[in-house]
Amino acid sequence: MDFTIISKETVLLNPLQDMQRRRVASEIRLDPLTGRSSRICHFMKLQWEKPDFAQLADRTAAGCPFCPERVTAITPCFPPEILPEGRLVSEDRVLFPNLAPYEALSAVAVMGAEHFIPMTRLAPERIAASFDLCLTFFRALQRANHPESVYHMINWNYMPPSGSSIIHPHLQVFAGSFAPNLMRLELSAAHAYRESHGSNYWDDLVAAERSAGGRYLGRIGRTSWLSAFAPMGIAGDLVAVVDDIHCTLELTPDDLANLALGLTRAMAAYDDMGIFSFNMNFFTGAAGDDHYRLHLVFSPRAYFNQALGTPDVGALQQLYREGVCMAFPEEINQRLKPRFSAER
Ligand SMILES: [Zn+2]
């Protein structure tokens, strides 16, 4: 497996040291599967200040569409041919159609009654139960034989730096026959990889990272946790690969519990850096895509400048689709590893 690094060096005349030459190293890294590139550059200490959450929660609770007193009154229902119940309810969790759909089949899953749950108080049991509610929805689509029930995706934007406009914890849940950009790229690259190598890319990736160690985090059940070699996020990305399975609908209750547990370990580690926001996506094949492995990617998000509300995504990421990570993934891995060591 090729972990390609293109090393760069910038030379500056430093005015603070009599215009002496200062050399700044950076890297361009190529994702071993797709060739997608990321820059390890713009180095900074990965430490942020958290905002006043109590104030943020108070300010946004009134009128929150996902709080229990409003959620069933103002959210829509699915038509009976898709979901006879209209909405899915499990304890204090509710799944209903997204008023602003991203796909033909697009839902929101509210993860509980509580308006604001700090990242470190998101219990693995709550996360697993919320994922399970999404799977119940996907199974209903399968039963209905819906033609768009092909790729079953769960996305999570947690807190405003990640793109979320609602504080109340919720998941974006959708199914479609057309895979999103990067997932499509992975699907076709993984197919080509199996043709040329005779093996599954993610099986080889996990084996290579486990033996190299520098980006390996640990194993929980049959889920393997890694730091991404070529991350998209400024503070690195985590990848969790589930052995043996190709798609979301093959996840077992144990897998959901193990993925949820790993996510809470990642959240605890990033909370130590003052990060309070993240994106998380399921990457899934369609049924029978045995060149693929179900995996999820967790990407911590932060304001580049909190006082100004400057996002951590600029022109390089937005328009060139170039990842930017402000520390070496192997150094970030060292900070995350203690949280995962119990499972090793
Ligand atoms: Zn709320």
Boltz pocket constraint, residues with backbone or C-beta under 6 A from the ligand:
constraints:
  - pocket:
      binder: B
      contacts: [[A, 60], [A, 61], [A, 64], [A, 65], [A, 66], [A, 67], [A, 68], [A, 113], [A, 114], [A, 115], [A, 116], [A, 168]]
      max_distance: 6.0
